[in-house]
Every structure is written in C-alpha cells, then in structure tokens.
Amino acid sequence: MILEIEPMDLGEDVRAIGLELVDGPDREPVRGADAAEVWSAVVPVLTGKEPSALDFLSKADRLRAFCRQKNLPFREVSRAVTIVTAPKPESLAQLFQTFSAETLGIRVGAEAQRPDAALEGELATRGLDAYHAVYPRYSLCGICDLENGSLVLLSGSLWATEVSRRIRPALNGADVKVQIAS
C-alpha cells in the first residue's frame, strides 16, 4: 500500500493537502479493513491532543445505533447530520470499517468541542463543501472519502511535509509506504 501526500490547488483562498491510499500497480483505492486500519492510525496523529469531531451526513439511524452500542458520544444536528464527538482512537477502526462506503468530515481544534450552529446548518444544506468558509477557525478540517481511499485536509497551518512527518511514525511497521508526491 502507498499513502501518497500532495499539496492540492483548490484556489488562492484555501490551503489543501490530499492524502490518497492506494494499492498495487493500478493504484486501486484501498478499502475495507485494511483502509480502516490505516485511517484509524492516521486520524489520531493528525488531531493530536486537540478536540475533534466527525461529521456524518447520511446513514443517520445506523450510525446512531452504532454509537449507542459502542458508547461513542454523538449529537443529532438534524435528520441528516450526526456529529460524533471526541471519538476514541480505539473506536476509529471499527467506525471506519462499518461505514466504509461513506464520506465524512473531520474537524480538529478547540472549536470542535462545542456545537457550531452556523457550520452544522451549512453541512445540512451544502454538505462538506461548508468547510471551505470555516476551516480557518479550526486547526484542520478534513473530507475523508473512505470508499475511494482519500482524505483532503484544509488547514492554514499544515503543510504536506508536516503531515508526512506526523504520519510516518504512526504507520511504522504497517505495510504502508508514505510518500510526498512531486
């Protein structure tokens, strides 16, 4: 497996970093249990000790049942938006595997520990595009497309080299090569 990290050009008003988890010479996205294991190692090192939240925009009933069963704290924002607050690293692999066909959002920083009514309302109407306007208030916002093996980070303070530096130790011993795209 290869975890490729590259700066992305999404316009002058946003700094973005793309992470793509691929396998084999055809560069097929890594999915399922292998992907869940990698992403559950990557996300905690990106969040560090800062508060974080996962924003889910679908599968609400199934997600809420999962959270209740696993004692994961969550908030119901609307019928379509559920926020998993302060997910424990040990729960992430199972969460990512169970919802492996989903695209979810990640928010990190002091603002993630309390409701953000403006953002959460925008999530309900615009989806994860709502992060574009608010990411400077957070250490990072991320759009994780589990089904297609990608994570796009929006951050005013992270660079691709810093993301790589944080991730490499977390994947030490895993069958994953971390590389920065040129």
Secondary structure, DSSP 4 states (H G I P E B T S, - for coil): -EEEEEEE---TT--EEEEEEEETTTTEEP-HHHHHHHHHHHHHHHHTTS-EEEEE-S-HHHHHHHHHHHT--EEE-SSS-EEEES--HHHHHHHHHHTTT-EEEEEESGGGGS--HHHHHHHHHHGGGGHHHHGGGSSEEEEEEGGGTEEEEE-SS--HHHHHHHHHHHTTTSS-EEEE--
